[in-house]
Amino acid sequence: MTRPHTAWETPAADTEGTTPARTSPAQLHDHLRTHLDGAARAWLDQALDEAAAQPGIRGPISVWELRLAEAGRRCGAEHADAARVLILHTARAGIDAVTRVYHQGTAAERRSVLHALPHLIEGPDALPLVEDALRTNDTSVLAAAVGPYAARHLAPHLWRHAVLKCLFTGVPVAEVADLDRRAHTDAELARMLRDYAAERTAAGRPVPDDLYRVLTLSDPTATPPARTAGHGARGTDGKES
């Protein structure tokens, strides 16, 4: 297995660690109004008014879609995801809307769509977007893809491979929503983890510490695979020490 070159980079998030997918829209709004400056608050209020006045997608690109592209410049990278999620939520974006925004947007906009899914889509209709995101080596998009929506709807086979993809790319498994419940006594996941650990050990590479955590969840009786002598575990930056 070829090791990817993409290292873990912390996804754009606010300074207090608010994760848009795991925070209610009302709390996101309160948080942004507290942390944005006057100009950014005014821009956000206008963008939300536009989203409320023109919900969904009807005909040409809606004004609120254009605002998604401006969010980073207007609100700052640390608040852009939250602002985009609020705009999508206020616009009551359905599956057609989020699909269009996802496929036509930048990586940052795709990440925001993934964060917004648990607030917008009740059923599994948006799974094709999650599956697409899981094929990327963009670690910030991958981290967003394994959020609450995937935890609710992703099939066991694909979810297991998503966990392995996080280990492979260096995305911390803390980003995987509902990990404890979904990994609990999952014998097939435990087998896959052992195989991955054995592959790395045979290649003289360290086994990520996160693998031991997930293995303990999937098989509480498991004996951790032997660590490779002379190597440290992969850090949260996706690089081996």
C-alpha positions as CSV (number, residue, x, y, z in Angstrom):
1,M,0.0,0.0,0.0
2,T,1.5,3.3,-1.0
3,R,1.6,5.9,1.7
4,P,-0.2,9.1,0.7
5,H,1.7,12.4,0.6
6,T,-1.1,14.4,2.0
7,A,-0.5,15.2,5.7
8,W,-3.2,16.0,8.2
9,E,-4.0,19.6,8.4
10,T,-6.4,20.9,11.0
11,P,-9.7,21.8,9.2
12,A,-10.7,25.4,9.4
13,A,-12.5,25.8,12.7
14,D,-13.2,28.7,15.0
15,T,-10.8,29.5,17.8
16,E,-12.9,27.7,20.4
17,G,-13.2,24.5,18.5
18,T,-16.9,24.7,17.4
19,T,-17.5,21.9,14.9
20,P,-20.4,23.0,12.7
21,A,-21.7,19.5,12.1
22,R,-22.0,18.8,15.8
23,T,-23.4,22.2,16.9
24,S,-27.0,23.4,16.4
25,P,-27.6,26.2,13.9
26,A,-28.9,28.4,16.7
27,Q,-25.7,27.9,18.7
28,L,-23.6,28.5,15.6
29,H,-25.4,31.8,15.0
30,D,-24.9,32.9,18.6
31,H,-21.3,32.0,18.4
32,L,-20.6,33.9,15.2
33,R,-22.4,37.0,16.4
34,T,-20.2,37.0,19.5
35,H,-16.9,36.4,17.6
36,L,-17.3,38.3,14.3
37,D,-16.6,42.0,14.0
38,G,-19.2,44.5,13.0
39,A,-18.6,44.3,9.2
40,A,-18.6,40.5,9.2
41,R,-21.8,40.4,11.3
42,A,-23.5,42.8,8.9
43,W,-22.5,40.7,5.9
44,L,-23.7,37.5,7.6
45,D,-27.1,39.1,8.5
46,Q,-27.5,40.1,4.9
47,A,-26.5,36.7,3.6
48,L,-29.0,35.0,5.9
49,D,-31.8,37.4,4.9
50,E,-31.1,36.5,1.2
51,A,-31.1,32.8,2.0
52,A,-34.4,33.1,3.8
53,A,-35.9,35.1,0.9
54,Q,-34.8,32.7,-1.8
55,P,-34.8,29.1,-0.3
56,G,-33.6,26.1,-2.3
57,I,-32.5,26.3,-5.9
58,R,-34.9,27.5,-8.6
59,G,-33.5,28.4,-12.0
60,P,-30.3,30.4,-12.1
61,I,-27.8,30.4,-9.2
62,S,-29.3,31.9,-6.1
63,V,-27.8,34.9,-4.4
64,W,-27.1,32.9,-1.3
65,E,-25.0,30.4,-3.3
66,L,-22.7,33.3,-4.3
67,R,-22.4,34.2,-0.6
68,L,-21.0,30.8,0.2
69,A,-17.9,31.6,-1.9
70,E,-17.5,34.9,-0.1
71,A,-17.6,33.5,3.4
72,G,-13.9,32.9,3.9
73,R,-13.0,36.5,2.8
74,R,-15.9,38.1,4.8
75,C,-15.8,36.0,8.0
76,G,-12.2,34.7,8.1
77,A,-11.1,31.1,7.5
78,E,-11.7,30.2,11.1
79,H,-15.5,31.1,10.9
80,A,-16.2,30.3,7.3
81,D,-17.5,26.8,7.7
82,A,-20.0,27.9,10.4
83,A,-21.2,30.8,8.2
84,R,-21.7,28.6,5.2
85,V,-23.6,26.0,7.3
86,L,-25.9,28.7,8.6
87,I,-26.5,30.0,5.1
88,L,-27.3,26.5,3.8
89,H,-29.6,25.9,6.8
90,T,-31.4,29.2,6.5
91,A,-31.9,28.5,2.7
92,R,-33.5,25.2,3.7
93,A,-31.2,23.6,1.1
94,G,-32.5,20.2,0.1
95,I,-30.7,17.3,-1.6
96,D,-30.7,19.0,-5.1
97,A,-29.3,22.2,-3.6
98,V,-26.5,20.6,-1.6
99,T,-25.6,18.3,-4.4
100,R,-25.2,21.3,-6.8
101,V,-23.2,23.3,-4.2
102,Y,-21.0,20.3,-3.4
103,H,-20.1,19.5,-7.0
104,Q,-19.6,23.1,-8.2
105,G,-17.9,24.4,-5.1
106,T,-14.3,24.6,-3.9
107,A,-12.8,22.1,-1.4
108,A,-13.8,24.5,1.4
109,E,-17.4,24.7,0.1
110,R,-17.6,20.9,-0.2
111,R,-16.3,20.6,3.4
112,S,-19.1,23.0,4.5
113,V,-21.7,21.0,2.7
114,L,-20.6,17.9,4.5
115,H,-20.8,19.7,7.8
116,A,-24.3,20.9,7.0
117,L,-25.7,17.5,6.0
118,P,-26.9,16.5,9.5
119,H,-28.8,19.8,9.8
120,L,-30.4,19.5,6.4
121,I,-31.0,15.9,5.2
122,E,-33.0,13.4,7.3
123,G,-32.4,10.3,5.3
124,P,-29.6,8.7,3.3
125,D,-30.1,10.7,0.1
126,A,-26.9,12.6,0.5
127,L,-24.7,9.5,0.9
128,P,-23.3,9.9,-2.7
129,L,-21.7,13.1,-1.5
130,V,-20.1,11.4,1.5
131,E,-18.9,8.5,-0.6
132,D,-17.3,11.0,-3.0
133,A,-15.6,12.8,-0.2
134,L,-14.2,9.6,1.2
135,R,-12.3,9.1,-2.1
136,T,-10.3,12.3,-1.6
137,N,-6.9,12.7,0.0
138,D,-7.9,16.2,1.2
139,T,-7.8,15.6,4.9
140,S,-10.1,18.5,5.9
141,V,-12.7,17.2,3.5
142,L,-12.2,13.6,4.7
143,A,-12.6,14.7,8.3
144,A,-15.9,16.4,7.5
145,A,-17.1,13.3,5.6
146,V,-16.8,11.1,8.7
147,G,-19.1,13.4,10.8
148,P,-22.6,12.7,12.2
149,Y,-24.3,12.2,8.9
150,A,-21.9,9.3,8.0
151,A,-22.3,7.9,11.5
152,R,-26.1,7.7,11.0
153,H,-26.3,6.5,7.4
154,L,-23.0,5.0,6.0
155,A,-23.2,1.2,5.5
156,P,-20.9,-0.9,7.7
157,H,-18.6,-1.9,4.9
158,L,-18.0,1.7,3.7
159,W,-17.8,3.0,7.3
160,R,-15.0,0.6,8.1
161,H,-13.1,1.6,5.1
162,A,-13.6,5.3,6.1
163,V,-12.0,4.5,9.4
164,L,-9.0,2.8,7.7
165,K,-8.8,5.8,5.3
166,C,-8.5,8.1,8.3
167,L,-5.7,6.0,9.7
168,F,-4.0,5.9,6.3
169,T,-4.1,9.6,5.8
170,G,-3.4,10.6,9.4
171,V,-6.8,12.1,10.1
172,P,-7.3,11.6,13.9
173,V,-10.0,9.1,14.6
174,A,-11.5,11.7,17.1
175,E,-13.0,13.2,13.9
176,V,-15.1,10.0,13.3
177,A,-18.5,10.8,14.8
178,D,-20.0,8.1,17.1
179,L,-16.9,6.0,16.8
180,D,-17.4,4.2,20.1
181,R,-20.9,3.0,19.2
182,R,-20.1,2.0,15.6
183,A,-16.8,0.3,16.3
184,H,-18.0,-1.6,19.4
185,T,-17.4,-5.3,19.0
186,D,-17.1,-5.0,15.2
187,A,-15.2,-8.2,14.4
188,E,-14.7,-7.4,10.8
189,L,-13.3,-4.0,11.6
190,A,-10.9,-5.6,14.1
191,R,-9.7,-8.0,11.4
192,M,-9.1,-5.1,9.0
193,L,-7.1,-3.2,11.7
194,R,-5.0,-6.3,12.4
195,D,-4.2,-6.7,8.7
196,Y,-3.3,-3.0,8.4
197,A,-1.1,-3.2,11.5
198,A,0.6,-6.3,10.2
199,E,1.2,-4.7,6.8
200,R,2.9,-1.7,8.3
201,T,4.9,-3.7,10.7
202,A,6.2,-6.0,7.9
203,A,7.2,-2.8,5.9
204,G,9.1,-1.5,9.0
205,R,6.6,1.3,9.5
206,P,5.1,2.4,12.8
207,V,1.5,1.5,13.6
208,P,-0.6,4.7,14.4
209,D,-1.6,5.0,18.0
210,D,-5.2,5.7,16.8
211,L,-5.3,2.1,15.5
212,Y,-4.8,0.7,19.0
213,R,-7.7,2.8,20.2
214,V,-10.1,1.6,17.5
215,L,-8.9,-2.0,17.9
216,T,-9.7,-1.9,21.6
217,L,-13.2,-0.7,20.7
218,S,-13.8,-3.3,18.0
219,D,-12.2,-6.2,20.0
220,P,-11.8,-5.4,23.7
221,T,-9.9,-8.7,24.2
222,A,-7.4,-8.0,21.5
223,T,-3.7,-7.9,22.2
224,P,-2.3,-4.8,20.5
225,P,0.0,-5.6,17.5
226,A,3.7,-5.3,18.3
227,R,5.1,-1.9,17.6
228,T,8.0,-1.6,15.1
229,A,11.2,-1.2,17.0
230,G,12.9,2.1,16.7
231,H,9.9,3.9,15.4
232,G,7.4,6.2,17.0
233,A,3.7,6.2,16.1
234,R,2.3,8.5,13.5
235,G,1.5,11.9,14.9
236,T,-1.7,13.9,14.3
237,D,0.1,15.7,11.5
238,G,0.0,12.5,9.5
239,K,3.8,12.3,9.5
240,E,5.8,9.5,11.0
241,S,8.2,10.3,13.7
